[in-house]
Amino acid sequence: MDPRPLICVWPRATRAVSVTGTECALNCAHCGRRYLAGMADLRTVGLEPVEAGQEEGRSWRRIKSLLVSGGCDRRGVVPLAREAGRLRRLRRRFRLNAHPGLVEEAEAEALAGWADVASLDFVADADTLREVYGLEAGPERFVAALRALRARLPVVPHLCLGLRGGGLGPEGAALDRLVAEGVDALVVLVFIPTPGTRYAGRSAPPVEEVAAFLSAARKRLPGARLTLGCMRPGGRYREALDVAAVEAGVDAIVQPAPAARRLAAAQGRALVPYDECCAFLSASGNP
């Protein structure tokens, strides 16, 4: 019997907002600005309590937290700093998860003035950075950003398997780096072939390879909170992967498939619901 609970994340109480609308200087191969279109514009987020009769207010009334993201500039940085004043005011009402990109020390310091936690996409392969993001950068920039952020607030690295058009390989080097840094949390994502992007015709990595990576991550980061995150293919792929994730011993799954919940229960694991973005699990006072 596994004594650890499985945290079942249903992030209904977190809203993703963009500080750039649908603009992004990079136009990455896996995203093509498509995911920005699904975020609310930061400028629409009210700072005052909304009256019960207002239509706009109903969609915000039960929101506890915001994932603050947006498109990147040419350096790979999300320009959160230009909205720092508004974000500090929003923190009176919401908890804030910053998605900052490749920040340097000064940007990390400014971000720490309003963010409760930071989510950092982590890549450790120069060829992937060049092909996917169009960035001429090496993994040392990601390590530097990780260290700058960790010195100031909780940080949750996010590692997307198959980011380079569905093929696995460089993710092993990224895991090596994260193990060396001694991270206490890791969210694993899986590439989704998305219509309208340069990688639309590619395939997601095989479930078996993703499952093997999760098992390796569990063994190499035994004390870290390991989460299977929201970005992963749906349908039968998701069901098979979620079951494999439970078998690998992950601590949390975002919107877990019913078969995965049944398996965890059969293992004797308590199913603990959580209604905000999984990154907030690394903030104090959470399960």
Contacts in CASP RR format, 6 or more apart in sequence:
PFRMAT RR
TARGET T0000
AUTHOR 0000-0000-0000
METHOD contacts of the structure
MODEL  1
MDPRPLICVWPRATRAVSVTGTECALNCAHCGRRYLAGMADLRTVGLEPV
EAGQEEGRSWRRIKSLLVSGGCDRRGVVPLAREAGRLRRLRRRFRLNAHP
GLVEEAEAEALAGWADVASLDFVADADTLREVYGLEAGPERFVAALRALR
ARLPVVPHLCLGLRGGGLGPEGAALDRLVAEGVDALVVLVFIPTPGTRYA
GRSAPPVEEVAAFLSAARKRLPGARLTLGCMRPGGRYREALDVAAVEAGV
DAIVQPAPAARRLAAAQGRALVPYDECCAFLSASGNP
1 267 0 8 1.000
1 268 0 8 1.000
2 249 0 8 1.000
2 264 0 8 1.000
2 267 0 8 1.000
2 268 0 8 1.000
2 269 0 8 1.000
3 269 0 8 1.000
4 249 0 8 1.000
4 251 0 8 1.000
4 269 0 8 1.000
5 269 0 8 1.000
5 270 0 8 1.000
5 271 0 8 1.000
5 272 0 8 1.000
5 287 0 8 1.000
6 246 0 8 1.000
6 250 0 8 1.000
6 251 0 8 1.000
6 252 0 8 1.000
6 253 0 8 1.000
6 256 0 8 1.000
6 260 0 8 1.000
6 261 0 8 1.000
6 264 0 8 1.000
6 269 0 8 1.000
6 270 0 8 1.000
6 271 0 8 1.000
6 272 0 8 1.000
7 227 0 8 1.000
7 251 0 8 1.000
7 252 0 8 1.000
7 253 0 8 1.000
7 272 0 8 1.000
7 273 0 8 1.000
7 274 0 8 1.000
7 278 0 8 1.000
7 281 0 8 1.000
7 287 0 8 1.000
8 252 0 8 1.000
8 253 0 8 1.000
8 255 0 8 1.000
8 256 0 8 1.000
8 261 0 8 1.000
8 271 0 8 1.000
8 272 0 8 1.000
8 273 0 8 1.000
8 274 0 8 1.000
9 227 0 8 1.000
9 229 0 8 1.000
9 230 0 8 1.000
9 252 0 8 1.000
9 253 0 8 1.000
9 254 0 8 1.000
9 255 0 8 1.000
9 274 0 8 1.000
9 275 0 8 1.000
9 276 0 8 1.000
9 277 0 8 1.000
9 278 0 8 1.000
9 281 0 8 1.000
10 254 0 8 1.000
10 255 0 8 1.000
10 273 0 8 1.000
10 274 0 8 1.000
10 275 0 8 1.000
11 230 0 8 1.000
11 254 0 8 1.000
11 274 0 8 1.000
11 275 0 8 1.000
11 276 0 8 1.000
11 277 0 8 1.000
11 278 0 8 1.000
12 62 0 8 1.000
12 275 0 8 1.000
13 62 0 8 1.000
13 63 0 8 1.000
13 64 0 8 1.000
13 65 0 8 1.000
13 275 0 8 1.000
13 276 0 8 1.000
14 63 0 8 1.000
14 64 0 8 1.000
14 65 0 8 1.000
14 66 0 8 1.000
14 67 0 8 1.000
14 97 0 8 1.000
14 275 0 8 1.000
14 276 0 8 1.000
14 277 0 8 1.000
14 280 0 8 1.000
15 40 0 8 1.000
15 45 0 8 1.000
15 60 0 8 1.000
15 63 0 8 1.000
15 65 0 8 1.000
15 66 0 8 1.000
15 67 0 8 1.000
16 38 0 8 1.000
16 39 0 8 1.000
16 40 0 8 1.000
16 66 0 8 1.000
16 67 0 8 1.000
16 69 0 8 1.000
17 39 0 8 1.000
17 40 0 8 1.000
17 41 0 8 1.000
17 42 0 8 1.000
17 45 0 8 1.000
17 66 0 8 1.000
17 67 0 8 1.000
17 68 0 8 1.000
17 69 0 8 1.000
18 36 0 8 1.000
18 39 0 8 1.000
18 40 0 8 1.000
18 41 0 8 1.000
18 42 0 8 1.000
18 69 0 8 1.000
18 70 0 8 1.000
18 71 0 8 1.000
19 42 0 8 1.000
19 68 0 8 1.000
19 69 0 8 1.000
19 70 0 8 1.000
19 71 0 8 1.000
19 78 0 8 1.000
19 79 0 8 1.000
19 80 0 8 1.000
19 82 0 8 1.000
19 83 0 8 1.000
20 36 0 8 1.000
20 70 0 8 1.000
20 71 0 8 1.000
20 78 0 8 1.000
20 79 0 8 1.000
21 36 0 8 1.000
21 39 0 8 1.000
21 41 0 8 1.000
21 42 0 8 1.000
21 70 0 8 1.000
21 71 0 8 1.000
22 33 0 8 1.000
22 36 0 8 1.000
22 37 0 8 1.000
23 33 0 8 1.000
23 36 0 8 1.000
23 71 0 8 1.000
24 31 0 8 1.000
24 32 0 8 1.000
24 33 0 8 1.000
24 36 0 8 1.000
24 70 0 8 1.000
24 71 0 8 1.000
24 72 0 8 1.000
25 71 0 8 1.000
25 72 0 8 1.000
25 73 0 8 1.000
25 74 0 8 1.000
25 76 0 8 1.000
26 71 0 8 1.000
26 72 0 8 1.000
26 74 0 8 1.000
26 76 0 8 1.000
26 133 0 8 1.000
26 134 0 8 1.000
26 135 0 8 1.000
27 33 0 8 1.000
28 132 0 8 1.000
28 133 0 8 1.000
28 134 0 8 1.000
28 197 0 8 1.000
29 131 0 8 1.000
29 132 0 8 1.000
29 133 0 8 1.000
29 165 0 8 1.000
29 197 0 8 1.000
29 198 0 8 1.000
29 199 0 8 1.000
30 132 0 8 1.000
30 160 0 8 1.000
30 163 0 8 1.000
30 165 0 8 1.000
30 191 0 8 1.000
30 192 0 8 1.000
30 194 0 8 1.000
30 197 0 8 1.000
30 198 0 8 1.000
30 199 0 8 1.000
31 194 0 8 1.000
31 197 0 8 1.000
32 194 0 8 1.000
32 196 0 8 1.000
32 197 0 8 1.000
32 198 0 8 1.000
33 71 0 8 1.000
34 194 0 8 1.000
34 195 0 8 1.000
34 196 0 8 1.000
34 197 0 8 1.000
35 194 0 8 1.000
36 69 0 8 1.000
36 70 0 8 1.000
36 71 0 8 1.000
39 69 0 8 1.000
39 70 0 8 1.000
42 68 0 8 1.000
42 83 0 8 1.000
42 86 0 8 1.000
44 56 0 8 1.000
45 60 0 8 1.000
45 66 0 8 1.000
45 90 0 8 1.000
46 60 0 8 1.000
46 90 0 8 1.000
47 86 0 8 1.000
47 89 0 8 1.000
47 90 0 8 1.000
47 92 0 8 1.000
47 93 0 8 1.000
50 56 0 8 1.000
50 57 0 8 1.000
50 58 0 8 1.000
50 60 0 8 1.000
50 61 0 8 1.000
51 57 0 8 1.000
63 94 0 8 1.000
64 94 0 8 1.000
64 95 0 8 1.000
64 275 0 8 1.000
64 276 0 8 1.000
65 94 0 8 1.000
65 95 0 8 1.000
65 96 0 8 1.000
65 97 0 8 1.000
65 116 0 8 1.000
65 276 0 8 1.000
65 277 0 8 1.000
65 280 0 8 1.000
66 90 0 8 1.000
66 94 0 8 1.000
66 95 0 8 1.000
66 96 0 8 1.000
66 97 0 8 1.000
67 97 0 8 1.000
67 99 0 8 1.000
67 119 0 8 1.000
67 277 0 8 1.000
67 279 0 8 1.000
68 80 0 8 1.000
68 87 0 8 1.000
68 96 0 8 1.000
68 97 0 8 1.000
68 98 0 8 1.000
68 99 0 8 1.000
68 115 0 8 1.000
69 78 0 8 1.000
69 99 0 8 1.000
70 78 0 8 1.000
70 99 0 8 1.000
71 78 0 8 1.000
71 79 0 8 1.000
72 78 0 8 1.000
72 101 0 8 1.000
72 133 0 8 1.000
73 79 0 8 1.000
75 102 0 8 1.000
76 101 0 8 1.000
76 102 0 8 1.000
76 133 0 8 1.000
76 135 0 8 1.000
77 100 0 8 1.000
77 101 0 8 1.000
77 102 0 8 1.000
77 103 0 8 1.000
77 107 0 8 1.000
78 99 0 8 1.000
78 100 0 8 1.000
78 101 0 8 1.000
80 87 0 8 1.000
80 98 0 8 1.000
80 100 0 8 1.000
80 107 0 8 1.000
80 111 0 8 1.000
81 107 0 8 1.000
81 110 0 8 1.000
81 111 0 8 1.000
84 110 0 8 1.000
84 113 0 8 1.000
84 114 0 8 1.000
85 114 0 8 1.000
87 96 0 8 1.000
87 114 0 8 1.000
87 115 0 8 1.000
88 113 0 8 1.000
88 114 0 8 1.000
90 96 0 8 1.000
90 114 0 8 1.000
91 114 0 8 1.000
91 116 0 8 1.000
95 116 0 8 1.000
95 276 0 8 1.000
95 280 0 8 1.000
95 283 0 8 1.000
96 114 0 8 1.000
96 115 0 8 1.000
96 116 0 8 1.000
96 117 0 8 1.000
97 115 0 8 1.000
97 116 0 8 1.000
97 117 0 8 1.000
97 118 0 8 1.000
97 119 0 8 1.000
97 277 0 8 1.000
97 279 0 8 1.000
97 280 0 8 1.000
98 111 0 8 1.000
98 114 0 8 1.000
98 115 0 8 1.000
98 117 0 8 1.000
98 118 0 8 1.000
98 119 0 8 1.000
99 118 0 8 1.000
99 119 0 8 1.000
99 120 0 8 1.000
99 121 0 8 1.000
100 107 0 8 1.000
100 108 0 8 1.000
100 111 0 8 1.000
100 118 0 8 1.000
100 120 0 8 1.000
100 145 0 8 1.000
100 149 0 8 1.000
101 120 0 8 1.000
101 121 0 8 1.000
101 145 0 8 1.000
102 137 0 8 1.000
102 141 0 8 1.000
102 142 0 8 1.000
102 145 0 8 1.000
103 111 0 8 1.000
103 145 0 8 1.000
103 148 0 8 1.000
103 149 0 8 1.000
104 144 0 8 1.000
104 145 0 8 1.000
104 148 0 8 1.000
105 148 0 8 1.000
107 148 0 8 1.000
108 145 0 8 1.000
108 148 0 8 1.000
108 149 0 8 1.000
108 151 0 8 1.000
108 152 0 8 1.000
109 152 0 8 1.000
111 118 0 8 1.000
111 149 0 8 1.000
111 152 0 8 1.000
111 153 0 8 1.000
112 152 0 8 1.000
112 153 0 8 1.000
115 153 0 8 1.000
116 153 0 8 1.000
116 154 0 8 1.000
116 280 0 8 1.000
116 283 0 8 1.000
117 153 0 8 1.000
117 154 0 8 1.000
117 155 0 8 1.000
117 156 0 8 1.000
117 279 0 8 1.000
117 280 0 8 1.000
117 282 0 8 1.000
117 283 0 8 1.000
118 149 0 8 1.000
118 153 0 8 1.000
118 154 0 8 1.000
118 155 0 8 1.000
118 156 0 8 1.000
118 279 0 8 1.000
119 155 0 8 1.000
119 156 0 8 1.000
119 158 0 8 1.000
119 187 0 8 1.000
119 279 0 8 1.000
120 142 0 8 1.000
120 145 0 8 1.000
120 146 0 8 1.000
120 149 0 8 1.000
120 155 0 8 1.000
120 156 0 8 1.000
120 157 0 8 1.000
120 158 0 8 1.000
121 157 0 8 1.000
121 158 0 8 1.000
121 159 0 8 1.000
121 160 0 8 1.000
122 142 0 8 1.000
122 146 0 8 1.000
122 157 0 8 1.000
122 158 0 8 1.000
122 159 0 8 1.000
122 174 0 8 1.000
122 177 0 8 1.000
122 178 0 8 1.000
123 129 0 8 1.000
123 132 0 8 1.000
123 133 0 8 1.000
123 139 0 8 1.000
123 142 0 8 1.000
123 163 0 8 1.000
123 170 0 8 1.000
123 174 0 8 1.000
124 139 0 8 1.000
124 142 0 8 1.000
124 170 0 8 1.000
124 172 0 8 1.000
124 173 0 8 1.000
124 174 0 8 1.000
124 176 0 8 1.000
124 177 0 8 1.000
125 139 0 8 1.000
125 164 0 8 1.000
125 170 0 8 1.000
125 173 0 8 1.000
125 174 0 8 1.000
126 137 0 8 1.000
126 138 0 8 1.000
126 139 0 8 1.000
127 164 0 8 1.000
127 170 0 8 1.000
128 163 0 8 1.000
128 164 0 8 1.000
128 170 0 8 1.000
129 135 0 8 1.000
129 136 0 8 1.000
129 137 0 8 1.000
129 138 0 8 1.000
130 136 0 8 1.000
131 164 0 8 1.000
132 163 0 8 1.000
132 164 0 8 1.000
132 165 0 8 1.000
139 173 0 8 1.000
139 174 0 8 1.000
139 177 0 8 1.000
142 177 0 8 1.000
143 177 0 8 1.000
143 181 0 8 1.000
146 155 0 8 1.000
146 157 0 8 1.000
146 181 0 8 1.000
146 183 0 8 1.000
147 181 0 8 1.000
149 155 0 8 1.000
150 181 0 8 1.000
154 185 0 8 1.000
154 282 0 8 1.000
154 283 0 8 1.000
155 183 0 8 1.000
155 185 0 8 1.000
155 282 0 8 1.000
156 185 0 8 1.000
156 186 0 8 1.000
156 187 0 8 1.000
156 278 0 8 1.000
156 279 0 8 1.000
156 282 0 8 1.000
157 178 0 8 1.000
157 183 0 8 1.000
157 185 0 8 1.000
157 186 0 8 1.000
157 187 0 8 1.000
158 186 0 8 1.000
158 187 0 8 1.000
158 188 0 8 1.000
158 189 0 8 1.000
159 171 0 8 1.000
159 174 0 8 1.000
159 175 0 8 1.000
159 178 0 8 1.000
159 186 0 8 1.000
159 187 0 8 1.000
159 188 0 8 1.000
159 189 0 8 1.000
160 189 0 8 1.000
160 190 0 8 1.000
160 191 0 8 1.000
160 231 0 8 1.000
161 168 0 8 1.000
161 171 0 8 1.000
161 188 0 8 1.000
161 189 0 8 1.000
161 190 0 8 1.000
161 191 0 8 1.000
161 205 0 8 1.000
161 209 0 8 1.000
161 210 0 8 1.000
161 213 0 8 1.000
162 168 0 8 1.000
162 171 0 8 1.000
162 190 0 8 1.000
162 191 0 8 1.000
162 204 0 8 1.000
162 205 0 8 1.000
163 171 0 8 1.000
163 191 0 8 1.000
164 170 0 8 1.000
165 191 0 8 1.000
165 193 0 8 1.000
165 199 0 8 1.000
165 202 0 8 1.000
166 191 0 8 1.000
166 193 0 8 1.000
166 199 0 8 1.000
166 202 0 8 1.000
166 203 0 8 1.000
166 204 0 8 1.000
166 205 0 8 1.000
167 191 0 8 1.000
167 205 0 8 1.000
168 205 0 8 1.000
168 209 0 8 1.000
168 210 0 8 1.000
168 213 0 8 1.000
171 213 0 8 1.000
172 213 0 8 1.000
175 213 0 8 1.000
175 216 0 8 1.000
175 217 0 8 1.000
175 220 0 8 1.000
178 186 0 8 1.000
178 221 0 8 1.000
179 220 0 8 1.000
179 221 0 8 1.000
182 221 0 8 1.000
182 224 0 8 1.000
183 221 0 8 1.000
183 224 0 8 1.000
184 223 0 8 1.000
184 224 0 8 1.000
184 225 0 8 1.000
184 282 0 8 1.000
185 224 0 8 1.000
185 225 0 8 1.000
185 226 0 8 1.000
185 227 0 8 1.000
185 281 0 8 1.000
185 282 0 8 1.000
186 217 0 8 1.000
186 221 0 8 1.000
186 224 0 8 1.000
186 225 0 8 1.000
186 226 0 8 1.000
186 227 0 8 1.000
187 227 0 8 1.000
187 228 0 8 1.000
187 229 0 8 1.000
187 278 0 8 1.000
187 279 0 8 1.000
188 210 0 8 1.000
188 213 0 8 1.000
188 214 0 8 1.000
188 217 0 8 1.000
188 226 0 8 1.000
188 227 0 8 1.000
188 228 0 8 1.000
188 229 0 8 1.000
188 250 0 8 1.000
189 229 0 8 1.000
189 230 0 8 1.000
189 231 0 8 1.000
189 232 0 8 1.000
190 204 0 8 1.000
190 205 0 8 1.000
190 210 0 8 1.000
190 231 0 8 1.000
190 232 0 8 1.000
190 233 0 8 1.000
190 241 0 8 1.000
191 199 0 8 1.000
191 202 0 8 1.000
191 204 0 8 1.000
191 205 0 8 1.000
192 204 0 8 1.000
192 231 0 8 1.000
192 232 0 8 1.000
192 233 0 8 1.000
193 199 0 8 1.000
193 200 0 8 1.000
193 201 0 8 1.000
193 202 0 8 1.000
193 203 0 8 1.000
193 204 0 8 1.000
193 233 0 8 1.000
194 200 0 8 1.000
204 232 0 8 1.000
204 233 0 8 1.000
204 237 0 8 1.000
207 237 0 8 1.000
207 240 0 8 1.000
207 241 0 8 1.000
207 244 0 8 1.000
208 244 0 8 1.000
210 241 0 8 1.000
210 244 0 8 1.000
211 241 0 8 1.000
211 244 0 8 1.000
211 245 0 8 1.000
211 247 0 8 1.000
211 248 0 8 1.000
214 226 0 8 1.000
214 228 0 8 1.000
214 244 0 8 1.000
214 245 0 8 1.000
214 248 0 8 1.000
214 249 0 8 1.000
214 250 0 8 1.000
215 248 0 8 1.000
215 249 0 8 1.000
217 226 0 8 1.000
217 248 0 8 1.000
218 226 0 8 1.000
218 248 0 8 1.000
218 249 0 8 1.000
218 250 0 8 1.000
225 251 0 8 1.000
225 252 0 8 1.000
225 281 0 8 1.000
225 282 0 8 1.000
226 249 0 8 1.000
226 250 0 8 1.000
226 251 0 8 1.000
226 252 0 8 1.000
227 250 0 8 1.000
227 251 0 8 1.000
227 252 0 8 1.000
227 253 0 8 1.000
227 254 0 8 1.000
227 278 0 8 1.000
227 281 0 8 1.000
228 241 0 8 1.000
228 242 0 8 1.000
228 245 0 8 1.000
228 250 0 8 1.000
228 252 0 8 1.000
228 253 0 8 1.000
228 254 0 8 1.000
228 256 0 8 1.000
229 253 0 8 1.000
229 254 0 8 1.000
229 278 0 8 1.000
230 254 0 8 1.000
230 255 0 8 1.000
230 278 0 8 1.000
232 238 0 8 1.000
232 241 0 8 1.000
233 241 0 8 1.000
238 257 0 8 1.000
239 257 0 8 1.000
239 258 0 8 1.000
239 259 0 8 1.000
239 260 0 8 1.000
242 253 0 8 1.000
242 256 0 8 1.000
242 257 0 8 1.000
242 259 0 8 1.000
242 260 0 8 1.000
243 257 0 8 1.000
243 259 0 8 1.000
243 260 0 8 1.000
243 263 0 8 1.000
245 253 0 8 1.000
245 260 0 8 1.000
246 253 0 8 1.000
246 256 0 8 1.000
246 260 0 8 1.000
246 263 0 8 1.000
246 264 0 8 1.000
246 267 0 8 1.000
247 263 0 8 1.000
252 274 0 8 1.000
252 278 0 8 1.000
252 281 0 8 1.000
253 260 0 8 1.000
254 278 0 8 1.000
256 264 0 8 1.000
261 271 0 8 1.000
264 271 0 8 1.000
265 271 0 8 1.000
272 287 0 8 1.000
274 281 0 8 1.000
274 286 0 8 1.000
274 287 0 8 1.000
280 286 0 8 1.000
281 287 0 8 1.000
END
